[in-house]
Amino acid sequence: MRVRRRGLRIGSALLVTGALVLSGCDSTGSRPAPSPSVSPTPSRTFTAGAPGAGDAYFPSYGNGGYDVGRYVVKVRYDPAKDRLTGTTTVQATATADLSTFNLDLVGLTVSAITVDGAPATHRRERNELVIKPASGLVNGNGFVAEIAYEGVPKPLKNETLGDGGFLHTPDGAIALGQPESASTWFPVNDHPSDKATYDFEITVPDGLTAVSNGVPGGKASTAGWTTWKWSEKSPMVSYLSTMVIGEFRVTTSTHRGKPVYSAVAIAANGSADSAIAETTKVADYLETVFGPYPFDAYGGVVVSDSRISYALETQSRPVYSAGFFRQGSNTAVVAHELAHQWFGDSVSLGTWEDIWLNEGFATYAEWLWTEHTRNSTAKEAFDNRYARAPEKMWKTPPGKPGAKELFSESVYQRGAMTLHALRVSVGDKTFFEIVKTWAAEKRNGTATTAEFVALAERISGKQLDQLFDAWLYGTKKPALPKRL
């Protein structure tokens, strides 16, 4: 997840014309077979969709009553005026009989909405866009909403976790952040439980580069503007979407038949280029540990804006602060963000309480990478943290950290220690079988801690409640792990 820059320590679409193919995603991110349309009947009662996804930590995040299958996002941004205009098409399936449904949208002004081609009315309730279709949406039916909007985009203010979302920069813009950010530049169900595929068209003045997620679809220029196309066909969590606009040193290639696209801010030093050039090398090593790389593209983006002091595992193309590379070619942070492509991106959390499943795995991947590069072993990393961890880390359970400690040292470091304790307890062969099976069985879906524990017990044949209770939920320093 988010790695804040403190040395190596952790602180912290194309609009489809003609026929539209509707496809929803179930709770695992997989696509169900189309079901027959259900016609409204007088006996149906249509009710308002929920204004939140029901997350215990962030009750207002996301929305209920529907499941998005695909977003088609077309935006035009003028940095000179700091003004964005856009049209977003949402292809979704109703999961209840809906009289209204909500999307998350911050600040921007909506000019028109249609649902299934018919004009719809709307109202704003702070960051909620409440849409009322011309007729009720029937449970099980697909629908298409198209929203046109414009305005001066702003970041989201979060006193606990820091601001996230759209940032205007001297040469363009950066849309980035966690746990929410997408709603600052397009209407979205902004919660990780609702994964979808994405197509982006980003139009900017000639001379600027616009980078986003997935496979590059080329660019086209007209009348002083260039449109950049990107497509992410694997289900993606909304906070993993990104848009970075500016002047960059761009490198492109292919690796194992997949495109590699990386962009480094002009102001960043050469160490950043060297580190990002190692992306495919690091990914190839992680494949040996976690299984096949889960996406259709590789790459990275380095930004130089001082407000971005972290790295984020934006799907298929992580974004890094240039500060990570001021002291040299830091590939540990690259290993961390690339590990997230498996754990956090492909296998995503269903609720924010399970954040350790993202950060613990990514931090442990750093330890494995440093062992692979012969700098230190994973055991040494574990022993060092076990001996020197501050008392607060032991008092903050990574399996239930609370919203204010979502990006705490406990979630990252103690999360990784939990995995090492599991490795010691079940042995290397079984541990790495657990890890690969977890990545394979949960690919493109969401997951919970309970599911991980159950899988670990199934593969190891051992009862592991005591181990996980101590390392994930205890508030005292656990005893050193032993082989079971």
Secondary structure as UniProt FT lines:
FT   STRAND          3..4
FT   TURN            7..8
FT   TURN            27..28
FT   TURN            42..43
FT   STRAND          47..48
FT   TURN            59..60
FT   STRAND          66..78
FT   TURN            79..82
FT   STRAND          83..94
FT   STRAND          98..104
FT   STRAND          109..115
FT   TURN            116..117
FT   STRAND          118..119
FT   STRAND          121..125
FT   TURN            126..127
FT   STRAND          128..132
FT   TURN            139..140
FT   STRAND          142..151
FT   STRAND          155..156
FT   TURN            159..161
FT   STRAND          164..169
FT   TURN            170..171
FT   STRAND          172..176
FT   HELIX           182..184
FT   TURN            192..193
FT   STRAND          196..205
FT   TURN            206..207
FT   STRAND          209..211
FT   STRAND          215..222
FT   TURN            223..224
FT   STRAND          225..236
FT   HELIX           238..240
FT   STRAND          243..246
FT   STRAND          248..255
FT   TURN            256..257
FT   STRAND          258..265
FT   TURN            266..267
FT   HELIX           270..276
FT   TURN            277..278
FT   HELIX           279..290
FT   STRAND          298..303
FT   TURN            306..307
FT   STRAND          310..312
FT   TURN            315..316
FT   STRAND          319..321
FT   HELIX           322..325
FT   TURN            326..327
FT   HELIX           331..342
FT   TURN            344..346
FT   STRAND          347..349
FT   HELIX           352..354
FT   HELIX           356..372
FT   TURN            373..374
FT   HELIX           378..388
FT   HELIX           391..395
FT   TURN            398..399
FT   HELIX           403..405
FT   TURN            406..407
FT   HELIX           410..414
FT   HELIX           415..426
FT   HELIX           428..441
FT   TURN            442..444
FT   STRAND          445..447
FT   HELIX           449..460
FT   HELIX           465..468
FT   HELIX           469..473
//
